[in-house]
Amino acid sequence: MNSDKEYQMENLQRIFHDATFSPIFKRNPKYPDVKTARINYSDIRNYECIIRNMKEWEDNSFWDDEEAEIVAKYQSIEMLVDDGWRLD
């Protein structure tokens, strides 16, 4: 495993394990129309790797928007990282 992939996976595993916040991701060239990619806090708590397109940014929203467009779903953190998503 290369160091970037290892770094991403370790940090995402910690985020899922601790369930302390909703992560935001850098732009992924495979998904050019995504404004702000993140995983909902509720998805983190349920151990679901679902990238959503957050059109409206509210820093105090507790990081959940069930109506946000689902961009991609993954069976694992590794699959998410392998698809090009990187933590912001």
Contact map, one row per residue, 1 for C-alpha under 8 A:
1110110000000000000000000000000000000000000000000000000000000000000000000000000000000000
1111110000000000000000000000000000000000000000000000000000000000000000000000000000000000
1111111000000000000000000000000000000000000000000000000000000000000000000000000000000000
0111111100000000000000000000000000000000000000000000000000000000000000000000000000000000
1111111110000000000000000000000000000000000000000000000000000000000000000000000011000000
1111111111000000000000000000000000000000000000000000000000000000000000000000000000000000
0011111111100000000000000000000000000000000000000000000000000000000000000000000000000000
0001111111110000000000000000000000000000000000000000000000000000000000000000000010000110
0000111111111000000000000000000000000000000000000000000000000000000000000000110010000000
0000011111111100000000000000000000000000000000000000000000000000000000000000000000000000
0000001111111110000000000000000000000000000000000000000000000000000000000000000000000000
0000000111111111000000000000000000000000000000000000000000000000000000000000100000000000
0000000011111111100000000000000000000000000000000000000000000000000000000000100000000000
0000000001111111110000000000000000000000000000000000000000000000000000000000000000000000
0000000000111111111110100000000000000000000100000000000000000000000000000000000000000000
0000000000011111111000000000000000000000000110100000000000000000000000000000000000000000
0000000000001111111000000000000000000000000000000000000000000000000000000000000000000000
0000000000000111111100000000000000000000000000000000000000000000000000000000000000000000
0000000000000011111111000000000000000000100110000000000000000000000000000000000000000000
0000000000000010011111000000000000000000000000000000000000000000000000000000000000000000
0000000000000010001111100000000000000000100000000000000000000110000000000000000000000000
0000000000000000001111110000000000000111100100000000000000000111000000000000000000000000
0000000000000010000011111000000000000111000000000000000000000000000000000000000000000011
0000000000000000000001111100000000011110000000000000000000000000000000000000000000000011
0000000000000000000000111110000000011100000000000000000000000000000000000000000000001111
0000000000000000000000011111000000011000000000000000000000000000000000000000000000001111
0000000000000000000000001111101101111000000000000000000000000000000000000000000000001000
0000000000000000000000000111111100000000000000000000000000000000000000000000000000011100
0000000000000000000000000011111100000000000000000000000000000000000000000000000000010000
0000000000000000000000000001111100000000000000000000000000000000000000000000000000010000
0000000000000000000000000011111111000000000000000000000000000000000000000000000000000000
0000000000000000000000000011111111000000000000000000000000000000000000000000000000000000
0000000000000000000000000000001111100000000000000000000000000000000000000000000000000000
0000000000000000000000000010001111111000000000000000110000000000000000100000000000000000
0000000000000000000000000010000011111000000000000000111000000000000000000000000000000000
0000000000000000000000011110000001111100000000000001111010000000000000000000000000000000
0000000000000000000000011110000001111110000000000011110000000000000000000000000000000000
0000000000000000000001111000000000011111000000000011110000000000000000000000000000000000
0000000000000000000001110000000000001111101100001111000000000000000000000000000000000000
0000000000000000000001100000000000000111111100000111000000000011110000000000000000000000
0000000000000000001011000000000000000011111110000000000000000111000000000000000000000000
0000000000000000000000000000000000000001111111000000000000000001000000000000000000000000
0000000000000000000000000000000000000011111111111100000000000000000000000000000000000000
0000000000000011001001000000000000000011111111111000000000000000000000000000000000000000
0000000000000001001000000000000000000000111111110000000000000000000000000000000000000000
0000000000000000000000000000000000000000011111110000000000000000000000000000000000000000
0000000000000001000000000000000000000000001111111000000000000000000000000000000000000000
0000000000000000000000000000000000000000001111111100000000000000000000001110000000000000
0000000000000000000000000000000000000010001100111110000000000000000000001111100100000000
0000000000000000000000000000000000000011001000011111000000000000000001111100000000000000
0000000000000000000000000000000000001111000000001111100000000000000001111000000000000000
0000000000000000000000000000000000011111000000000111110000000000000111110000000000000000
0000000000000000000000000000000001111100000000000011111000000000000111100000000000000000
0000000000000000000000000000000001111100000000000001111110000000100110000000000000000000
0000000000000000000000000000000000110000000000000000111110000000000100000000000000000000
0000000000000000000000000000000000000000000000000000011111000000000000000000000000000000
0000000000000000000000000000000000010000000000000000011111100000000000000000000000000000
0000000000000000000000000000000000000000000000000000000111111010000000000000000000000000
0000000000000000000000000000000000000000000000000000000011111110000000000000000000000000
0000000000000000000000000000000000000000000000000000000001111110000000000000000000000000
0000000000000000000000000000000000000000000000000000000001111111000000000000000000000000
0000000000000000000011000000000000000000100000000000000000111111000000000000000000000000
0000000000000000000011000000000000000001100000000000000001111111100000000000000000000000
0000000000000000000001000000000000000001110000000000000000001111110000000000000000000000
0000000000000000000000000000000000000001000000000000010000000011111100000000000000000000
0000000000000000000000000000000000000001000000000000000000000001111100000000000000000000
0000000000000000000000000000000000000000000000000000000000000000111110000000000000000000
0000000000000000000000000000000000000000000000000001111000000000111111000000000000000000
0000000000000000000000000000000000000000000000000001110000000000001111100000000000000000
0000000000000000000000000000000000000000000000000111100000000000000111111000000000000000
0000000000000000000000000000000001000000000000000111100000000000000011111000000000000000
0000000000000000000000000000000000000000000000000111000000000000000001111100000000000000
0000000000000000000000000000000000000000000000011110000000000000000001111110000000000000
0000000000000000000000000000000000000000000000011100000000000000000000011111101100000000
0000000000000000000000000000000000000000000000011000000000000000000000001111101000000000
0000000000000000000000000000000000000000000000001000000000000000000000000111111100000000
0000000010011000000000000000000000000000000000001000000000000000000000000111111110000000
0000000010000000000000000000000000000000000000000000000000000000000000000001111111000000
0000000000000000000000000000000000000000000000000000000000000000000000000111111111100000
0000000000000000000000000000000000000000000000001000000000000000000000000101111111111000
0000100110000000000000000000000000000000000000000000000000000000000000000000111111111100
0000100000000000000000000000000000000000000000000000000000000000000000000000011111111000
0000000000000000000000000000000000000000000000000000000000000000000000000000001111111000
0000000000000000000000000001110000000000000000000000000000000000000000000000000111111100
0000000000000000000000001111000000000000000000000000000000000000000000000000000111111110
0000000100000000000000001101000000000000000000000000000000000000000000000000000010011111
0000000100000000000000111100000000000000000000000000000000000000000000000000000000001111
0000000000000000000000111100000000000000000000000000000000000000000000000000000000000111
